[in-house]
Amino acid sequence: MEYLNLGNRLSKFAREWERRDINIPTLIISKYVARKVDLPSEAEVEIMFQGYPVIPTLQLRHLIDLWLQTRPTPSERIQTYMGSSAKDFVMELNYARKVDFIN
């Protein structure tokens, strides 16, 4: 299956979701994205984690657990500097429109 990138139209996305319940299914995120980019249905949105599609019923906390497994252990230190990127400390979810829904 191929995906069409919807672009970066959700610049405030992270801020709105940073304090949400981690027990929500990723379907809720799909609904949010669909509403924000004016799609008629969340079925048109694919949520991806580390390049792989996410099952809509999967709870966000399970994605967090998977992401934490890829992070350094507490005994391993990450050296960082003021002003450097925070990408190593933020879990990233991507979204795309399913090609099946493109006319």
QUIPEUR-V79851 format. One record per helix or strand of 2 or more residues. SS is the DSSP state (H for helix, E for strand). FROM is the first residue (numbers start at 1). TO is the last residue. Records with the same first field share a line. If there is no record, write none. Layout:
BEGIN
SS: FROM-TO + FROM-TO
END
This chain:
BEGIN
E: 3-4 + 45-49 + 52-53 + 93-98
H: 13-17 + 26-36 + 42-44 + 60-69 + 87-89 + 99-101
END
